[in-house]
């Protein structure tokens, strides 16, 4: 993982997420502590456990985005799961251990991509050679005999050498043409073979719940399937590069490294955790759906505390995986979770609701601001979009007003407002450019004309926003 200081982590998060300084500092310190632990002696490192975090705040304020950006920043295995998808053992639904299996699958994909990049050059050379073989098969043995006389051994040997040299020169010309892309439109016949993944074939039967040994046995007995296809050289080259890459990869090394990264750097973001909290969770009571919710908490507890989860690729220990839980906690409080589970999330941060000023910053400052996205999307059509003074403030004001009078969905409201503002422009952009219009100015009046009336009409806005 990258050696970033907490201040550098916060600075990177600030490029995409506005505000929420407390949450950013908490995750930045958690990441730095993870790096610090890896510098310790092995005996001490085993005793240092991650300080799991629980984020409390309304929807749309950046809880998920903070965790996702953090994982991308540190290149760590990361998954986001919904607590409501899981049920306790005995109920129909996903088993909580499947989140660790999913995390390992993500880590496998991450490691495989990195290792594939390291052998890409060798795989490309091997793929080019296979394409040359397809375009120019090996010549038949030299069998020409002159009319009326037997050819002597010396002449035959010289003819064989000349044929081999001509064939080698032709192969070299073909190789150069393939690399230069001059034969991309030529077709070749390629035999493709693959083995259907057992987890795909038995997806509807709950393959992720199946015993790993049983899953591996099913994969071994499934026969490999082959089919012949004609395709252009440009497409065949990519297929062959993938096949050659697969041959060059050390699968055991991929699995070993993926398990190591999962255990040492993995991040699991558990969203909607407040939905499995019940007022009766503390005393063990509850009826109806509360039983299942408490069961999910009981099943989550050993995962978060640290246990060994058996997967198809090996055993994964969860002791040092960082768990980040999040929830709005409107109808429940953190104290409604089981005390044991609360204790496993020692760091609690509250995220603030977003104000009009926050919306202005969200529309202006981040690297991926919605306004910048719209400008670049319409630039593809040849249309230059500018925002005049007051336009962004008007969008922010209308979004804040809608959140105050309707359901508060945080920054997600901005997507709805911005799409409504640009609805007509997005639809008419090709025709505008065709007529010679190259620039569009978004003004305060234009924004209010497109959105204000709908926001004021609360009954209608339920259907539009």
Secondary structure, DSSP 4 states (H G I P E B T S, - for coil): -----HHHHHHHHHTT--S-HHHHHHHHHHHHHHHHHHTS-HHHHTT-----EEEE--TTSSHHHHHHHHHHHHT--EEEEEGGGB--TTSSSB-TTHHHHHHHHHHHHHHHHHHHHHTHHHHHHHHHHHHHHHHSPPPPPP----TTSPPPHHHHHHHHHHHHHHHHHHHHHHHHHHHHTTTTT-EEEEEEEE---HHHHTGGGTGGGS-HHHHHHHHHHSPPEEEEEEEEHHHHHHHHHHHHHHHHS-HHHHHHHHHHHHHHH-EEEEE-GGGG--TTTTTT---THHHHHHHHHHHHHHHHH--EEEETTEEEE-TT-EEEEEE--SSS-GGGS-HHHHHT--EEEEPPPP-HHHHHHHHHTSTT-HHHHHHHHHHTTT-EEEE-TTHHHHHHHHHHHHHHHS---TTHHHHHHHHHHHHHHHHHHHHHHHTT--EEEE-HHHHHHHHHHHHH-HHHHHHH-
